[in-house]
Amino acid sequence: MKKADIIIKAENILTMSGNDDGHIVNGAVAIVGNKIGGVGKAEAILSEYSSDAVIDHGKSIIMPGLINTHTHAAMVYFRGMADDLPLKTWLEEHIWPAEGKWLGNDFVRDATELACLEMLQAGVTTFLDMYFFGDASAESVKKIGMRAVLGVGILDFPSVAAQNTDEYFEKAEVFIKRYEDDNIITPCIAPHAPYTCGPDTYRRAVDISEKYGIPIHTHLSETEWEVNEIISRYKMRPAEYIDSAGALNRRMIAAHCVWLDDKEIDLFAERGASVSHCPESNMKLASGSARVAKMIERGVNVTLGTDGAASNNDLDVLGEMQTASKLHKLLSGDPTVIDARRSVMMATAHAADALGMQDSLGRIKAGFRADLIVVDINKPHMTPMYDVYSHLVYSAKASDIQYVMVDGIPVIDNGQPVLVSGEEVIARANEWAERIRE
Amino acid sequence: MKKADIIIKAENILTMSGNDDGHIVNGAVAIVGNKIGGVGKAEAILSEYSSDAVIDHGKSIIMPGLINTHTHAAMVYFRGMADDLPLKTWLEEHIWPAEGKWLGNDFVRDATELACLEMLQAGVTTFLDMYFFGDASAESVKKIGMRAVLGVGILDFPSVAAQNTDEYFEKAEVFIKRYEDDNIITPCIAPHAPYTCGPDTYRRAVDISEKYGIPIHTHLSETEWEVNEIISRYKMRPAEYIDSAGALNRRMIAAHCVWLDDKEIDLFAERGASVSHCPESNMKLASGSARVAKMIERGVNVTLGTDGAASNNDLDVLGEMQTASKLHKLLSGDPTVIDARRSVMMATAHAADALGMQDSLGRIKAGFRADLIVVDINKPHMTPMYDVYSHLVYSAKASDIQYVMVDGIPVIDNGQPVLVSGEEVIARANEWAERIRE
């Protein structure tokens, strides 16, 4: 009999692994240290493993933690500060001035803590961030017990984070070295966008990504304005432009990709680059919508991101799953596209693949990290249940997440955080908001 | 000093009444019997009214109960039974056979109970239903403490509800007379759709609507197929067709209206008919999207519906508000359309106007029915708050509804039903689902 630290059981387990449906009825997962020891039918697992902690989640659904592949976590303190405005007004008159005034280690640490709490309570166990002051973000990620890929933002102009391109890269490399072998934080290099980063900057980012074997993250083709601007500057469309700098490769996760044409979509497929589709942010800013049905048809790996809470206004990946599945039926006129299981894959296994973590994350599988969530189905809006994937995508809400484990450690129990005080996190946010409001 | 049965206080009250913003900071509402006695600043209300029950909801938001202007409540028992399918397959191979097999008084009573519980917990205090076996629906609506406008479905072909058009109308009139003076149930006549009801049927429905002064409800222009079908049958588009039967009038609430052309939109505005926009159902079935920005620009009264849970898959009006505000920014390319306050109006005051209840519902105003909800903002995803309307539309979830009052009676407290047992409602639904699944 093998020893497990924790065994969790439930009527439904979705492994998101292998070629079958991946739905185990009356299953169990054995957790050994920070990894999954085994998963299968409850009777099989319980005859192979013993544990002092066997948790029975009854009728619920156990599944891999959700992965948010594009956000700016600390912007959560600007949630709802400016809405129903054109992107340019929103960014130039509201968000950039607020960032210029408030950004720094204290702000990023405290704001990231709130973002992590919101995400964990919504079943998001890993997020890919693009921001500044990454050490402050890392501190909060670890405190609350989450996992993150922290992208160090690079710009070709000065900001509160650095004075020039060289300084951005120097700081990035210090950060990357610090977290190179970290178990929880994966560093990432994040040139901001084609209109803010020249070809040399993308090339340097690629070199660093290769040197350390880490993901590279950028905004790409978010607005029609950007497409026109890049064509006028470089005589190429945005995806062709970053490809010309070598940045469209297997390590690339490009956020938005709203305006990719057919050739650019094929280029993504050929290069093995991934898309972080952010439907709700793109809708709210009226930027347009990525052609996800087409991308999938052409073999592009598509994942889901919330973007920052200043443009969404939440960090709820379940919500993005539902929006993606519904939106692309509407846009393509075909109710069979992005079916429910596809949306779940985009938010779990396919997201892990995008981050280069295909052998450790996004699936419930022996040897993988023990990042998993439990979804309560014992609620009126979750009753009755005929199909578990349909339920997750079309009926479940963030508030149905009852239990979350990251790296083998329970971090949300009965919907509430285990390692921090939710009241204190909210109180700290409200204190900051008082000052920001003035 | 006047006597109030209950006084409820909170930092934020949205009255949705009058020409100003309608946001009272530190306000209170005095409830006298089943009506609102007064609303205003807390100190003013507390100096005018005394009560043995003064409930302080702290930082929360008090607002009118949400109104769902199109659903088929009892279909909630078919939630998630068939998804990611074309409308025709979904309807003809899954939904109609299931309805044919299961529909009856017991099914409708039990299923409506589950739907009402889901809606009440999501802050929906009134719904406009189109279905059959209305007495069974009414029984559950009253038991749980909700308010409803129950539309008796009329078809020109036999179903489990009646054998022919005459019988549908006879049963409808019996139902209407029974609830004519009811305080909670408003009867409504509901010819199903242009492709299932001939011109005589619409004319008879209009006569009944006028005779009893009740709303008339229909599906209209949901799919492109319907438009082509009606043109080929009557040489008119669907809105022109029902107008030719006199049915496009102030009492009409037409669901979907996806394919209205400019002339039909203007016809709606001229006749004073209302639209029940069901964005999520239309997206999920790939039916298309109503041109809501245009409708509002032309002066049409637009409200929000969830449609039945078999095609949505929930009954969550807050979710429709968020989807409507985001979707029409995307479709129009203009991030300023359907701003947050507009979405709240669509789900409250404008919905009451559509139902002919402009003098009693949808606003917090002296003399109006005491139907109101309290939204908890003390959650990570609701922190910080800069704008109350933005928060409701872009951040709030059904699970943030902490307290619901209908007709002066508290029916949800701390998120849980007061008058029924949620566990029993869920257990009953699961028993039915066992049989349906076989």
Interface residues (C-beta under 8 A of the other chain):
Chain A: Y77 R79 G80 M81 D83 D84 L85 P86 L87 W90 L114 L117 E118 Q121 A122 E280 N282 M283 K284 L285 A286 G288 S289 N312 N313 D314 L315 D316 T323 S325 K326 L327 K329 L330 S332 G333 D334 P335 T336 D339 A340 N378 K379 P380 H381 T383 P384 M385 Y386 D387 S390 H391 Y394 S395 K397 A398 S399 G422 V425 I426 A429 N430 W432 A433 I436 R437
Chain B: Y77 R79 G80 M81 D83 D84 L85 P86 L87 W90 L114 L117 E118 Q121 A122 E280 N282 M283 K284 L285 A286 G288 S289 N312 N313 D314 L315 D316 T323 S325 K326 L327 K329 L330 S332 G333 D334 P335 T336 D339 A340 N378 K379 P380 H381 T383 P384 M385 Y386 D387 S390 H391 Y394 S395 K397 A398 S399 G422 V425 I426 A429 N430 W432 A433 I436 R437
